[in-house]
Amino acid sequence: MSRNKVLIEKLPLTIIKDTYNSKQKEIEIGKYKVKTKDDRYLNFIKNGFICAKCGIKGEYVNLECNRNNKNHLNVYAIKDGKEILLTKDHIYPKSKGGLDSIKNYQVLCENCNENKADNSPINLVQALRSGQATKKSVEKAVRSGRPKALIGV
């Protein structure tokens, strides 16, 4: 179920790529303006419209308005007749030194994302080698007294 006000329902998945590839900072969909350069859109373009954990597939896009009156596109799958939001997830959590980078993003459905919380499925060495975290950001997480930053090592 959507937590945002739905403006236009059930747009095709291709609208994500069309929006991201626009040369403008924002485009109009119907009578609504939408920001074009959004990391969530790039995540779907690069990683597909499929949850990396459970495999549920996105079926359509809703144009929605959030609490801050910002219009954006959300991708939804259907499971047991219910809408399931697909999200941009940090593979190596930001709270543990993970970066805001396409290398550190994956698509997760809202159920898998909630179950994951800020647990990391990879170890520290992998995060550093793959560019998902920097040595400086990991050192900062460790200095802040969060031993969980070393999960998987």
C-alpha positions as CSV (number, residue, x, y, z in Angstrom):
1,M,0.0,0.0,0.0
2,S,1.3,3.4,-0.9
3,R,2.4,5.9,1.8
4,N,2.3,8.7,-0.7
5,K,-0.5,10.4,-2.6
6,V,-0.8,8.6,-6.0
7,L,-1.1,11.1,-8.9
8,I,-1.0,8.7,-11.9
9,E,-1.3,5.0,-11.6
10,K,0.2,2.1,-13.5
11,L,2.7,3.7,-15.8
12,P,5.0,1.3,-17.8
13,L,8.4,0.5,-16.4
14,T,10.1,2.1,-19.4
15,I,9.2,5.5,-17.9
16,I,12.0,5.2,-15.4
17,K,14.7,5.0,-18.2
18,D,13.0,7.7,-20.2
19,T,12.9,10.0,-17.2
20,Y,16.5,9.4,-16.2
21,N,17.8,9.8,-19.7
22,S,16.1,13.1,-20.2
23,K,18.5,16.0,-20.9
24,Q,16.3,18.3,-18.7
25,K,16.5,18.6,-14.9
26,E,12.8,17.8,-14.7
27,I,10.1,16.6,-17.1
28,E,6.3,16.8,-17.1
29,I,4.3,13.6,-16.9
30,G,0.7,14.7,-17.4
31,K,0.4,17.9,-15.5
32,Y,3.1,17.0,-12.9
33,K,6.8,17.8,-12.9
34,V,9.3,15.1,-11.9
35,K,13.0,15.4,-11.1
36,T,15.0,13.3,-13.7
37,K,18.4,12.6,-12.1
38,D,17.5,10.3,-9.2
39,D,19.8,7.6,-7.9
40,R,16.7,5.3,-7.5
41,Y,16.0,5.5,-11.2
42,L,19.7,4.7,-12.1
43,N,19.5,1.8,-9.6
44,F,16.6,0.3,-11.5
45,I,18.2,0.9,-14.9
46,K,21.5,-0.8,-13.9
47,N,20.1,-3.5,-11.6
48,G,16.7,-4.3,-13.1
49,F,13.2,-4.2,-11.6
50,I,13.7,-7.4,-9.6
51,C,14.3,-7.8,-5.8
52,A,17.9,-9.1,-5.3
53,K,16.8,-11.3,-2.4
54,C,13.3,-12.8,-3.2
55,G,13.2,-12.2,-6.9
56,I,9.8,-10.4,-7.0
57,K,9.5,-8.5,-10.3
58,G,8.3,-4.9,-10.7
59,E,5.2,-4.6,-12.8
60,Y,4.4,-0.9,-13.0
61,V,5.3,2.6,-11.9
62,N,3.1,5.1,-10.0
63,L,3.7,8.8,-10.1
64,E,3.4,9.9,-6.5
65,C,3.7,13.0,-4.3
66,N,5.4,12.5,-0.9
67,R,5.0,14.4,2.4
68,N,7.3,17.2,1.2
69,N,5.2,17.7,-2.0
70,K,7.9,16.3,-4.2
71,N,6.7,14.2,-7.2
72,H,8.6,11.0,-7.9
73,L,8.2,7.6,-9.5
74,N,7.9,4.5,-7.5
75,V,8.1,0.9,-8.8
76,Y,5.6,-1.7,-7.6
77,A,5.3,-5.5,-7.8
78,I,2.2,-7.5,-6.9
79,K,2.3,-10.4,-4.5
80,D,-0.9,-12.1,-3.2
81,G,-2.9,-9.2,-4.7
82,K,-1.0,-6.6,-2.7
83,E,1.3,-3.8,-4.0
84,I,4.9,-4.2,-2.9
85,L,7.2,-1.2,-3.3
86,L,10.7,-1.9,-4.8
87,T,13.4,0.2,-3.1
88,K,17.0,1.4,-3.5
89,D,19.0,-0.4,-0.8
90,H,22.6,0.1,0.3
91,I,24.3,-3.3,0.1
92,Y,26.9,-2.1,2.6
93,P,24.9,0.1,5.0
94,K,25.6,3.8,5.3
95,S,25.6,3.4,9.0
96,K,28.6,1.1,8.7
97,G,30.6,3.2,6.3
98,G,28.8,2.3,3.0
99,L,28.8,4.9,0.2
100,D,26.0,6.5,-1.8
101,S,27.2,4.9,-5.0
102,I,25.6,2.9,-7.8
103,K,28.3,0.2,-6.9
104,N,26.7,0.0,-3.4
105,Y,23.0,-0.1,-4.5
106,Q,20.7,-3.0,-5.1
107,V,17.0,-3.4,-5.7
108,L,15.1,-4.8,-2.7
109,C,11.3,-5.1,-2.2
110,E,10.1,-3.3,0.9
111,N,9.7,-6.6,2.8
112,C,13.2,-7.8,2.2
113,N,14.6,-4.3,2.9
114,E,12.8,-4.2,6.3
115,N,14.1,-7.7,7.2
116,K,17.7,-6.7,6.2
117,A,17.6,-3.5,8.3
118,D,21.3,-2.3,8.5
119,N,22.9,-5.8,8.4
120,S,25.5,-6.2,5.8
121,P,25.5,-9.4,3.6
122,I,29.2,-8.8,2.7
123,N,32.4,-8.4,4.6
124,L,34.5,-5.3,5.1
125,V,37.3,-6.4,2.7
126,Q,34.7,-6.9,-0.1
127,A,33.1,-3.5,0.6
128,L,36.5,-1.8,0.4
129,R,37.6,-3.7,-2.8
130,S,34.4,-3.2,-4.6
131,G,34.2,0.6,-3.9
132,Q,31.1,0.2,-1.7
133,A,32.9,1.8,1.2
134,T,36.1,3.8,1.6
135,K,38.7,3.1,4.2
136,K,38.0,6.5,5.7
137,S,34.3,5.9,6.1
138,V,34.8,2.5,7.6
139,E,37.4,3.9,10.1
140,K,34.9,6.6,11.1
141,A,32.2,4.0,11.7
142,V,34.7,1.9,13.9
143,R,35.8,5.0,15.8
144,S,32.2,6.0,16.6
145,G,32.0,2.8,18.7
146,R,29.9,0.7,16.4
147,P,31.5,-2.7,16.4
148,K,28.7,-3.9,14.1
149,A,30.6,-2.1,11.4
150,L,32.8,-5.2,11.2
151,I,30.0,-7.7,10.6
152,G,31.2,-10.4,8.2
153,V,35.0,-9.9,8.8
